[in-house]
Amino acid sequence: MLEYAVDNDVLADNAARRVRAVKAKVPKRARDHTRAMTRAERDNVIALAHTTSLGLI
């Protein structure tokens, strides 16, 4: 849309083209890839979601 405005002489230039990519000052730490729930806890959540979707609760 900005290019369209530049092409039609509504704007002098597209300032968005002059913006550099954003870079974090502090690098990200490694993420914890371990499971948040045990298998039993996950199964309970899925069962509850299923019964809720059926309108049983």
Stockholm file with secondary structure:
# STOCKHOLM 1.0

chainA/1-57         MLEYAVDNDVLADNAARRVRAVKAKVPKRARDHTRAMTRAERDNVIALAHTTSLGLI
#=GR chainA/1-57 SS CHHHHHHTTSSSSCGGGGCCCCCCSSCCCCCCCSCSSCHHHHHHHHHHHHHHHTTCC
#=GC SS_cons        CHHHHHHTTSSSSCGGGGCCCCCCSSCCCCCCCSCSSCHHHHHHHHHHHHHHHTTCC
//
